[in-house]
Amino acid sequence: MGAREGMNPLLRYRNPLRPAVYACLCFLLFTTPHTVSGQEPGAPGSSSAPEKTQNPTSQDPTAKAKSDSASEISQTESAATFKVRVNLVQVRVIVREPSGKAVGNLTREDFLLYDQGKLQNVTNFSVETPETRLERVAAAAKTQENSSERTSKPPTLPERFVSMVFDDIHLSLQDATFVRQQADKFLDSVGPNDRVAIYSTSGQSNLEFTADKEAMHRTILSIVPRPLFPQSLGADCPDVTYYMADQIVNKNDSQTKLVAVDETLQCAFQGDQSKQAQAAIMVDSAALRSLNAGDQEVQYTYRHIEDVLRRMTSMPGERIMLLVSPGFLLTNSYLDESGIIDRANHANVVIHTLDARGLYTPDVMGDVSRPNTDSFRTAGYKTLYRVSSQQQNQYVLGDFAYGTGGTFFHNSNDLETGLRLAGLAPEVSYVLAFSPQNRKMDGQYHLITVKLAKKLGYSVQARRGYYAAKKVDDPQELGRQEIQEAIFSQEEINELLLDLQTQYFKSDAEGARVSVVSRVDLKNMHFRKADGRSLDDLTLATAIFDENGNFVAGGEKKVLMRLKDGTYDRLTRTGLTVKSSFNVKPGRYLVRQVVRDSEGAQMAARNGTVEIPF
């Protein structure tokens, strides 16, 4: 045979359910029709020739049993009745000493977790360390059983997706140079199971998620200031900054306008006080121009951050954004920061922010590269406005971080350490999971607070909250939401017993077909008895991601079971086997499958890997 086949064994490890409410992704991805079989498939490596059909009226009892089973198990798109299930809410917690070192000797009893101010019972608790992460990766990346197909390096699964977003619209040349140096050092410490993407708010320096460090370093070198409205080399008259424009136009601050008018009289009319009306008109015009330019730059920044959040929504693992920026002002004429925070929380993205200015002192003298137009009459006020603007610029960075459970790193020139603390997996973290008491299906945001039972002087970093699911009257839509929520995670769910195997068949040098063989144990399923049969429906959703976490292929199956007693007894002993196939190219892939039944609303989720040699 010219074709080659390989198979990965079942991956068995347990983790609590991650129930983050991901942003809505069209589930049309999972509508590929496939064939459902109630029979066990051929062993991997066996001939691909079709099996001979048997006469269903044959006296062979095995053939008759299989024929009866086929008539009782079918694929259909008919509606199913799903019951509401209560998801666990998972909270990842990092506890640090004042020095920044992660604390690793805490237990479940050391934590107090509150939902909307009410103390919750932590039902699941686990400690994640480099060793546990390696064990999980080793379990998911077992080499294929066929030694001839075994590669020297097993597939590495991406577990964390880190987006580095550089605010090159607001960066100064000095800040950009400093940021490139620090970020370049940070990239050398990125682990094999991390995938990093690099974006800029101008949209001109982009690199999609990858483990290629050379590509990362090249992209970092392209980070330079790219303001939408570059400053003129000469002095503006009047010189109305974005902060001053906000004070004049949005806040109707008469004092700021008087300062700008006085400056205009000096620079445009040589101090002629009779020209105040003309100077006021010039100030109003300059303020509107400056406000419009600043608002457009903030809007541009927002749009690109939102684009990054949308991109991260479909990544199958932990999601982190590192926003490197000198900060920017949010005026009354534009959206507040809650828009970004809400989107990040919906997508389960933690935003860490780093002040690109590092350790800085207030800019009392202004930009030395531009002529100073401050007069003795306005100098004190202009200095006050510059300092106030620099202080307010950092507020948005703090809000982004604190609103999503991230870290705001500022007032330090050790930006490399800040990137490491925020961007790399900590030495020790704790995963707390709870089932909210009296949970309301209201779709509202619930605040989470995690404290230590004993005050030890440690800092606690955890997600700020979660969105409760909305009550859904359509049972089909409810099931779709639960499956979609689980498919873009990497946590395993064990409410149902599921064995997952992956196989591949190479058709030629450029193409291959991956088969996902699922065996569902029916013993713990809650069948409904009607008309002398046992009734239940299974939905199996499968997604295949490449080694950088990009969605490659997927499909959804519905298996309707109307089992007679004999078939039910047999399948509860042997289990139900379902096979799905997908066309892919040679490469390394993560296979994610979620199974949900209709009667008990129970779920299972498994991860698998397959490596198809070129």
C-alpha positions as CSV (number, residue, x, y, z in Angstrom):
1,M,0.0,0.0,0.0
2,G,1.3,3.4,-0.9
3,A,-0.7,5.2,1.7
4,R,0.4,5.6,5.3
5,E,-1.7,5.7,8.3
6,G,-1.1,6.6,11.9
7,M,-3.1,6.9,15.1
8,N,-2.9,8.8,18.4
9,P,-4.2,7.0,21.5
10,L,-6.8,8.4,23.9
11,L,-5.7,11.3,26.0
12,R,-6.9,10.9,29.6
13,Y,-6.5,13.8,32.0
14,R,-8.9,15.8,34.0
15,N,-9.3,19.6,34.3
16,P,-12.2,21.7,35.6
17,L,-14.5,23.2,33.0
18,R,-13.5,26.6,31.7
19,P,-16.9,28.3,31.2
20,A,-15.8,31.7,29.8
21,V,-18.5,33.2,27.7
22,Y,-16.7,33.7,24.4
23,A,-17.8,36.2,21.8
24,C,-20.3,34.9,19.4
25,L,-18.8,33.0,16.5
26,C,-21.0,31.8,13.7
27,F,-21.4,28.0,14.2
28,L,-21.8,27.5,10.5
29,L,-18.2,26.3,10.8
30,F,-19.7,23.1,12.2
31,T,-22.2,22.1,9.5
32,T,-20.1,19.8,7.4
33,P,-22.2,16.6,6.8
34,H,-20.5,13.3,7.7
35,T,-21.5,9.6,8.0
36,V,-22.5,8.2,11.3
37,S,-21.9,4.5,12.1
38,G,-23.1,2.4,14.9
39,Q,-20.4,-0.1,14.2
40,E,-16.8,-0.3,15.3
41,P,-14.4,1.0,12.7
42,G,-11.5,-1.0,11.2
43,A,-8.3,-1.0,13.1
44,P,-5.8,1.7,12.1
45,G,-3.4,0.7,9.4
46,S,-5.9,-1.8,7.9
47,S,-6.8,-1.8,4.3
48,S,-8.9,1.1,3.0
49,A,-10.9,-1.2,0.7
50,P,-14.7,-1.1,1.4
51,E,-16.2,-3.9,3.4
52,K,-18.5,-6.4,1.7
53,T,-22.1,-5.8,2.6
54,Q,-24.1,-8.6,4.2
55,N,-27.7,-9.7,3.7
56,P,-29.7,-8.3,6.6
57,T,-31.8,-11.4,6.5
58,S,-28.8,-13.6,7.1
59,Q,-28.9,-16.0,10.0
60,D,-25.6,-14.7,11.3
61,P,-26.6,-13.2,14.7
62,T,-23.8,-10.7,14.6
63,A,-24.9,-9.3,11.3
64,K,-28.5,-9.2,12.4
65,A,-27.6,-7.2,15.6
66,K,-25.6,-4.7,13.5
67,S,-28.5,-4.3,11.1
68,D,-31.0,-3.7,14.0
69,S,-28.5,-1.2,15.5
70,A,-28.3,0.7,12.2
71,S,-32.0,1.1,12.0
72,E,-32.1,2.4,15.6
73,I,-29.3,4.9,15.2
74,S,-29.5,7.7,12.6
75,Q,-28.3,11.1,11.7
76,T,-30.8,13.9,11.6
77,E,-31.2,17.7,12.0
78,S,-34.4,17.5,14.0
79,A,-34.7,19.6,17.1
80,A,-33.7,18.2,20.5
81,T,-34.8,19.2,23.9
82,F,-31.9,20.4,26.0
83,K,-32.0,21.0,29.7
84,V,-30.3,24.0,31.4
85,R,-27.0,23.0,32.9
86,V,-25.1,25.0,35.5
87,N,-21.6,25.7,34.4
88,L,-18.7,26.0,36.7
89,V,-17.0,29.4,36.7
90,Q,-13.2,29.0,36.5
91,V,-10.9,31.6,38.0
92,R,-7.2,31.5,37.5
93,V,-5.4,33.2,40.4
94,I,-1.7,34.3,40.7
95,V,-0.4,35.3,44.1
96,R,2.8,37.2,44.3
97,E,5.2,38.3,47.0
98,P,6.1,42.0,47.2
99,S,9.2,41.2,45.1
100,G,7.0,39.8,42.3
101,K,7.8,36.1,42.9
102,A,4.9,33.8,42.6
103,V,3.7,32.1,45.8
104,G,3.4,28.3,45.4
105,N,2.4,26.8,48.8
106,L,-1.2,27.8,49.1
107,T,-4.2,25.4,49.4
108,R,-7.9,25.7,48.8
109,E,-8.5,26.8,52.3
110,D,-6.3,29.9,51.8
111,F,-8.7,31.5,49.3
112,L,-12.0,33.3,49.7
113,L,-13.9,33.8,46.5
114,Y,-16.9,36.2,46.2
115,D,-19.4,36.5,43.5
116,Q,-21.3,39.8,43.6
117,G,-20.1,40.1,47.2
118,K,-21.4,36.7,48.3
119,L,-18.9,34.1,49.5
120,Q,-18.9,31.0,47.2
121,N,-17.9,27.4,47.8
122,V,-14.8,26.5,45.7
123,T,-15.8,23.1,44.3
124,N,-12.7,22.5,42.2
125,F,-9.1,23.5,43.0
126,S,-5.9,22.8,41.3
127,V,-2.3,24.1,41.2
128,E,-0.6,24.7,37.9
129,T,3.2,24.6,37.7
130,P,5.7,24.1,34.9
131,E,5.7,20.3,35.8
132,T,1.9,20.0,35.5
133,R,1.9,21.9,32.2
134,L,4.6,19.6,30.8
135,E,2.6,16.5,32.0
136,R,-0.5,17.9,30.2
137,V,1.5,18.6,27.0
138,A,3.1,15.1,27.1
139,A,-0.3,13.4,27.5
140,A,-1.8,15.4,24.6
141,A,1.3,14.9,22.3
142,K,1.9,11.2,22.6
143,T,3.6,9.9,19.5
144,Q,1.9,7.6,17.1
145,E,1.8,3.9,17.7
146,N,3.4,3.1,14.3
147,S,7.1,3.5,15.0
148,S,7.8,4.0,11.3
149,E,5.7,7.2,11.4
150,R,7.2,8.4,14.7
151,T,9.0,11.7,14.4
152,S,11.9,12.8,16.5
153,K,10.0,15.8,17.9
154,P,6.4,15.3,19.1
155,P,3.8,18.0,18.4
156,T,3.7,20.8,20.8
157,L,0.3,22.2,21.6
158,P,-0.2,25.9,22.0
159,E,-1.7,26.6,25.4
160,R,-1.4,30.3,25.7
161,F,-1.9,33.0,23.1
162,V,-0.2,36.3,23.7
163,S,-1.0,39.3,21.6
164,M,1.6,42.1,21.8
165,V,-0.1,45.3,20.8
166,F,2.2,48.4,20.3
167,D,0.5,51.8,20.3
168,D,2.7,53.2,17.6
169,I,0.2,56.0,17.0
170,H,1.0,57.6,20.3
171,L,4.6,56.3,20.8
172,S,7.4,58.9,20.6
173,L,10.6,58.1,18.8
174,Q,12.4,57.8,22.1
175,D,9.8,55.5,23.6
176,A,9.7,53.3,20.4
177,T,13.5,52.8,20.6
178,F,13.3,51.8,24.2
179,V,10.3,49.5,23.7
180,R,12.0,47.6,20.8
181,Q,15.0,46.8,22.9
182,Q,13.0,45.5,25.8
183,A,10.5,43.6,23.7
184,D,13.4,41.9,21.8
185,K,14.8,40.5,25.0
186,F,11.4,39.3,26.2
187,L,10.8,37.3,23.0
188,D,13.8,35.1,23.7
189,S,12.1,33.8,26.8
190,V,8.8,32.8,25.1
191,G,8.1,29.1,25.8
192,P,7.4,26.4,23.1
193,N,3.7,26.1,24.1
194,D,3.1,29.9,23.8
195,R,2.0,31.5,20.6
196,V,2.7,35.2,20.1
197,A,1.2,37.6,17.7
198,I,2.4,41.2,17.2
199,Y,0.1,44.0,16.2
200,S,0.3,47.8,16.1
201,T,-2.5,50.3,16.5
202,S,-1.6,51.9,13.2
203,G,-2.2,48.5,11.5
204,Q,1.2,48.7,9.7
205,S,3.2,46.2,11.8
206,N,1.4,42.9,12.1
207,L,2.4,39.2,12.7
208,E,-0.2,36.5,13.3
209,F,0.2,33.9,16.0
210,T,3.4,32.0,15.6
211,A,6.2,30.2,17.4
212,D,8.8,31.6,14.9
213,K,11.0,33.8,17.0
214,E,12.9,35.1,14.0
215,A,9.7,36.4,12.5
216,M,8.9,38.0,15.9
217,H,12.2,39.8,16.1
218,R,11.9,41.1,12.5
219,T,8.4,42.4,13.3
220,I,9.6,44.2,16.4
221,L,12.2,46.1,14.4
222,S,9.4,47.6,12.4
223,I,7.8,49.3,15.4
224,V,8.3,53.0,14.9
225,P,6.1,56.0,15.6
226,R,3.2,56.4,13.1
227,P,0.9,59.2,14.2
228,L,-2.0,59.9,12.0
229,F,-1.3,63.6,12.2
230,P,2.4,64.3,12.5
231,Q,3.4,67.4,14.4
232,S,4.8,70.3,12.3
233,L,8.4,71.1,12.7
234,G,7.7,74.7,13.4
235,A,5.7,76.3,16.2
236,D,1.9,76.4,15.9
237,C,0.2,79.6,16.7
238,P,-1.8,79.1,18.8
239,D,-0.4,75.9,20.2
240,V,-3.5,74.1,21.5
241,T,-2.8,70.5,22.6
242,Y,-5.4,67.7,22.7
243,Y,-5.7,68.1,26.4
244,M,-6.3,71.9,26.1
245,A,-8.8,71.3,23.3
246,D,-10.8,68.9,25.5
247,Q,-10.8,71.5,28.3
248,I,-11.9,74.3,25.9
249,V,-14.5,72.5,23.7
250,N,-15.9,69.7,25.9
251,K,-15.5,71.1,29.4
252,N,-16.0,74.8,28.5
253,D,-13.0,75.8,30.7
254,S,-12.7,79.6,30.3
255,Q,-9.3,79.7,32.0
256,T,-7.7,77.4,29.4
257,K,-9.2,79.4,26.6
258,L,-7.9,82.7,28.1
259,V,-4.4,81.2,28.3
260,A,-4.6,80.2,24.6
261,V,-6.0,83.6,23.6
262,D,-3.2,85.4,25.4
263,E,-0.6,83.2,23.7
264,T,-2.2,83.9,20.3
265,L,-2.0,87.7,21.0
266,Q,1.7,87.3,21.6
267,C,2.6,85.0,18.7
268,A,0.2,86.4,16.1
269,F,-0.4,90.0,16.9
270,Q,2.7,91.1,18.9
271,G,0.7,91.6,22.0
272,D,-2.0,93.9,20.5
273,Q,-4.8,93.6,23.0
274,S,-7.3,95.1,20.5
275,K,-7.1,91.8,18.5
276,Q,-8.6,89.6,21.2
277,A,-11.8,88.8,19.2
278,Q,-9.7,87.6,16.3
279,A,-7.4,85.7,18.7
280,A,-10.4,84.0,20.2
281,I,-11.7,82.9,16.8
282,M,-8.2,81.5,16.0
283,V,-8.2,79.6,19.3
284,D,-11.7,78.1,18.7
285,S,-10.6,76.9,15.3
286,A,-7.3,75.5,16.5
287,A,-9.1,73.7,19.4
288,L,-11.6,72.1,17.1
289,R,-8.8,70.9,14.8
290,S,-6.7,69.5,17.7
291,L,-9.7,67.8,19.2
292,N,-10.7,66.2,16.0
293,A,-7.2,65.0,15.3
294,G,-6.8,63.6,18.8
295,D,-10.2,61.9,18.7
296,Q,-9.4,60.3,15.4
297,E,-6.2,58.9,16.7
298,V,-8.0,57.5,19.8
299,Q,-10.7,56.0,17.6
300,Y,-8.1,54.4,15.3
301,T,-6.4,52.9,18.4
302,Y,-9.7,51.6,19.7
303,R,-10.6,50.0,16.4
304,H,-7.3,48.1,16.1
305,I,-7.5,46.9,19.7
306,E,-11.0,45.6,19.0
307,D,-9.7,43.9,15.9
308,V,-7.1,42.1,18.0
309,L,-9.8,41.0,20.5
310,R,-12.0,39.6,17.7
311,R,-8.9,37.7,16.4
312,M,-8.2,36.2,19.9
313,T,-11.8,35.1,20.4
314,S,-11.3,32.0,18.3
315,M,-8.0,30.9,19.8
316,P,-8.3,27.6,21.7
317,G,-6.5,28.3,25.0
318,E,-5.6,31.0,27.5
319,R,-5.7,34.5,26.0
320,I,-3.5,37.4,27.0
321,M,-3.1,40.8,25.5
322,L,0.0,42.9,26.2
323,L,-0.7,46.6,25.4
324,V,2.5,48.7,25.2
325,S,1.6,52.3,25.1
326,P,2.5,55.7,26.6
327,G,-1.2,56.1,27.2
328,F,-3.7,58.4,25.7
329,L,-6.4,60.8,26.7
330,L,-10.1,59.8,26.6
331,T,-12.2,62.9,26.0
332,N,-16.0,63.4,26.5
333,S,-16.5,63.3,22.7
334,Y,-15.5,59.7,22.4
335,L,-16.2,56.3,23.8
336,D,-15.1,55.5,27.4
337,E,-12.9,52.6,28.2
338,S,-15.7,50.2,29.1
339,G,-16.2,49.3,25.5
340,I,-12.8,47.6,25.3
341,I,-13.2,46.1,28.8
342,D,-16.6,44.6,28.0
343,R,-15.3,43.0,24.8
344,A,-12.2,41.6,26.6
345,N,-14.3,40.1,29.4
346,H,-16.7,38.6,26.9
347,A,-13.8,37.0,25.1
348,N,-12.1,35.9,28.2
349,V,-9.0,38.0,27.4
350,V,-6.8,39.4,30.2
351,I,-5.2,42.7,29.2
352,H,-1.9,43.6,30.7
353,T,-0.7,47.1,30.1
354,L,2.8,48.5,30.1
355,D,3.6,52.3,30.2
356,A,6.1,52.7,27.4
357,R,7.5,55.9,29.0
358,G,9.0,53.8,31.8
359,L,10.2,55.8,34.8
360,Y,9.6,59.4,33.8
361,T,9.4,62.8,35.4
362,P,6.7,65.3,34.4
363,D,7.6,67.1,31.1
364,V,7.8,70.6,32.5
365,M,9.7,72.2,29.6
366,G,7.7,70.6,26.8
367,D,9.0,68.8,23.7
368,V,12.6,69.9,23.2
369,S,12.4,69.1,19.5
370,R,9.8,71.9,19.0
371,P,10.2,75.6,19.6
372,N,8.8,76.7,22.9
373,T,6.0,79.3,22.5
374,D,5.3,79.7,26.2
375,S,5.5,83.4,27.3
376,F,6.1,84.6,30.8
377,R,2.3,85.2,31.1
378,T,1.3,81.6,30.0
379,A,4.3,79.4,31.0
380,G,2.9,78.3,34.4
381,Y,-0.4,77.4,32.9
382,K,1.0,75.5,29.9
383,T,3.3,73.5,32.3
384,L,0.3,72.6,34.4
385,Y,-1.6,71.4,31.3
386,R,1.3,69.3,30.1
387,V,1.7,67.6,33.5
388,S,-2.0,67.0,33.9
389,S,-2.1,65.5,30.4
390,Q,0.8,63.1,31.1
391,Q,-0.9,62.0,34.3
392,Q,-4.3,61.4,32.7
393,N,-2.8,59.5,29.8
394,Q,-2.0,56.6,32.0
395,Y,-5.5,56.2,33.4
396,V,-6.8,54.3,30.4
397,L,-3.9,51.8,30.8
398,G,-4.8,51.2,34.4
399,D,-8.5,50.8,33.6
400,F,-7.8,48.3,30.8
401,A,-5.7,46.2,33.2
402,Y,-7.7,46.4,36.4
403,G,-11.0,45.9,34.5
404,T,-9.9,42.6,33.0
405,G,-7.8,41.2,35.9
406,G,-4.5,42.2,34.4
407,T,-1.4,44.0,35.6
408,F,-0.6,47.7,35.0
409,F,3.2,47.9,34.8
410,H,4.4,51.5,35.1
411,N,7.0,53.9,36.7
412,S,9.8,51.5,35.9
413,N,12.4,51.3,33.2
414,D,12.7,47.6,33.5
415,L,10.1,47.0,30.8
416,E,11.6,43.5,30.1
417,T,10.6,42.4,33.6
418,G,7.1,43.8,33.1
419,L,6.7,41.9,29.9
420,R,7.9,38.7,31.6
421,L,5.5,39.1,34.5
422,A,2.6,39.8,32.3
423,G,3.3,37.8,29.2
424,L,4.9,34.5,30.4
425,A,3.2,31.7,32.3
426,P,3.8,32.2,36.0
427,E,5.8,29.6,37.9
428,V,2.7,28.8,40.0
429,S,-0.9,29.6,39.5
430,Y,-4.1,28.4,41.1
431,V,-7.3,27.4,39.3
432,L,-10.5,27.9,41.4
433,A,-13.9,26.8,40.1
434,F,-17.3,27.4,41.7
435,S,-20.9,26.9,40.8
436,P,-22.6,30.3,41.5
437,Q,-25.3,30.1,44.2
438,N,-28.8,31.2,43.0
439,R,-27.3,32.0,39.6
440,K,-29.6,34.1,37.5
441,M,-29.7,33.7,33.7
442,D,-29.8,37.5,33.2
443,G,-26.8,38.0,31.0
444,Q,-25.4,40.6,33.4
445,Y,-21.8,41.1,34.4
446,H,-20.9,39.6,37.8
447,L,-18.0,40.9,39.8
448,I,-15.6,38.4,41.2
449,T,-13.3,39.1,44.2
450,V,-10.6,36.8,45.3
451,K,-9.0,37.3,48.7
452,L,-6.6,35.4,50.9
453,A,-8.1,34.0,54.1
454,K,-5.0,35.3,56.0
455,K,-3.5,38.7,55.2
456,L,0.0,37.8,54.2
457,G,1.0,41.0,52.4
458,Y,0.8,39.2,49.0
459,S,-0.8,40.6,45.9
460,V,-3.6,38.6,44.2
461,Q,-4.2,38.7,40.5
462,A,-7.5,37.2,39.1
463,R,-10.1,37.9,36.6
464,R,-12.5,40.7,37.5
465,G,-15.7,39.0,36.7
466,Y,-17.8,37.0,34.2
467,Y,-21.0,37.4,32.2
468,A,-23.8,35.2,33.3
469,A,-25.5,33.3,30.5
470,K,-28.8,34.7,29.2
471,K,-31.9,32.6,29.6
472,V,-32.5,31.0,26.2
473,D,-36.0,29.7,25.4
474,D,-34.9,28.0,22.2
475,P,-33.4,24.6,23.3
476,Q,-31.4,24.3,20.1
477,E,-29.8,27.7,20.6
478,L,-29.0,26.8,24.2
479,G,-27.2,23.7,23.1
480,R,-25.3,25.5,20.4
481,Q,-24.1,28.1,23.0
482,E,-22.8,25.5,25.4
483,I,-21.0,23.6,22.7
484,Q,-19.5,26.7,21.2
485,E,-18.3,27.8,24.7
486,A,-16.5,24.5,25.1
487,I,-15.1,24.0,21.7
488,F,-12.7,27.1,21.9
489,S,-11.3,25.9,25.2
490,Q,-8.6,23.4,26.0
491,E,-10.1,22.2,29.3
492,E,-11.4,18.6,29.4
493,I,-15.0,17.9,30.5
494,N,-15.8,14.5,32.0
495,E,-19.5,14.4,32.6
496,L,-19.7,11.8,29.9
497,L,-17.0,9.1,29.2
498,L,-15.4,9.7,25.8
499,D,-12.5,8.0,24.1
500,L,-10.9,10.0,21.3
501,Q,-8.6,8.6,18.6
502,T,-7.1,10.4,15.6
503,Q,-6.1,8.8,12.4
504,Y,-4.7,10.1,9.1
505,F,-4.5,8.9,5.5
506,K,-2.2,10.5,3.0
507,S,-3.7,10.7,-0.4
508,D,-0.7,12.5,-2.0
509,A,2.2,14.7,-1.1
510,E,-0.1,17.8,-0.7
511,G,-3.2,16.3,0.8
512,A,-4.4,14.1,3.6
513,R,-7.5,13.1,5.4
514,V,-7.8,13.1,9.2
515,S,-10.3,10.8,10.9
516,V,-11.6,11.4,14.4
517,V,-12.9,8.2,16.0
518,S,-15.0,8.8,19.1
519,R,-16.2,6.1,21.4
520,V,-18.9,7.3,23.8
521,D,-19.7,5.2,26.9
522,L,-23.5,5.1,27.2
523,K,-23.7,3.6,30.7
524,N,-24.0,7.0,32.5
525,M,-26.3,8.6,30.0
526,H,-29.9,9.5,31.0
527,F,-32.0,7.8,28.4
528,R,-35.7,8.5,28.3
529,K,-38.0,5.5,27.9
530,A,-40.9,5.8,25.4
531,D,-42.8,3.3,23.3
532,G,-40.6,0.5,24.5
533,R,-37.4,2.2,23.4
534,S,-34.5,4.2,25.1
535,L,-34.3,7.6,23.6
536,D,-31.4,10.1,23.6
537,D,-29.6,12.3,21.1
538,L,-25.9,13.1,20.9
539,T,-24.3,16.2,19.3
540,L,-20.7,15.8,18.4
541,A,-18.8,19.0,17.5
542,T,-15.2,18.7,16.2
543,A,-12.7,21.4,15.5
544,I,-9.2,21.1,14.1
545,F,-6.6,23.8,14.8
546,D,-3.1,24.1,13.4
547,E,-0.1,24.3,15.7
548,N,-0.5,28.1,15.9
549,G,-4.1,27.8,17.0
550,N,-5.7,28.8,13.7
551,F,-9.0,27.0,12.9
552,V,-8.5,24.7,10.0
553,A,-11.6,22.5,9.7
554,G,-14.6,21.4,11.7
555,G,-18.0,19.7,11.7
556,E,-21.0,18.9,13.8
557,K,-23.0,15.6,13.9
558,K,-26.2,14.7,15.5
559,V,-26.8,11.1,16.4
560,L,-30.4,10.2,17.2
561,M,-30.8,7.0,19.2
562,R,-34.1,5.1,19.5
563,L,-32.8,1.9,20.9
564,K,-34.6,-1.4,21.5
565,D,-33.8,-3.1,24.8
566,G,-31.4,-5.6,23.2
567,T,-29.5,-2.9,21.3
568,Y,-29.4,-0.7,24.4
569,D,-27.9,-3.6,26.5
570,R,-25.3,-4.3,23.9
571,L,-24.2,-0.6,23.4
572,T,-24.0,0.0,27.1
573,R,-21.4,-2.7,27.1
574,T,-19.5,-1.8,24.0
575,G,-20.1,1.9,23.7
576,L,-21.1,3.9,20.6
577,T,-18.5,4.6,18.0
578,V,-18.7,7.6,15.6
579,K,-16.2,8.5,12.9
580,S,-15.8,11.9,11.3
581,S,-13.3,12.8,8.5
582,F,-11.7,16.1,7.4
583,N,-9.4,17.1,4.5
584,V,-6.2,18.8,5.7
585,K,-2.7,19.4,4.5
586,P,0.4,17.7,6.1
587,G,1.3,19.3,9.4
588,R,0.7,19.3,13.1
589,Y,-2.8,19.7,14.4
590,L,-4.8,20.0,17.6
591,V,-8.1,18.1,17.5
592,R,-10.8,19.3,19.9
593,Q,-14.1,17.4,20.3
594,V,-17.1,18.3,22.4
595,V,-20.0,15.8,22.9
596,R,-23.4,16.8,24.4
597,D,-26.5,14.6,25.0
598,S,-30.1,15.9,24.9
599,E,-31.8,14.2,27.8
600,G,-29.2,14.7,30.6
601,A,-27.5,17.8,29.1
602,Q,-24.2,16.1,30.0
603,M,-21.0,17.0,28.1
604,A,-17.6,15.6,27.4
605,A,-14.6,17.4,25.8
606,R,-11.3,15.9,24.7
607,N,-8.1,17.1,23.1
608,G,-6.1,15.1,20.6
609,T,-3.2,15.6,18.3
610,V,-2.2,14.4,14.9
611,E,1.0,14.9,13.0
612,I,1.0,14.2,9.3
613,P,4.5,14.2,7.8
614,F,5.3,16.1,4.7
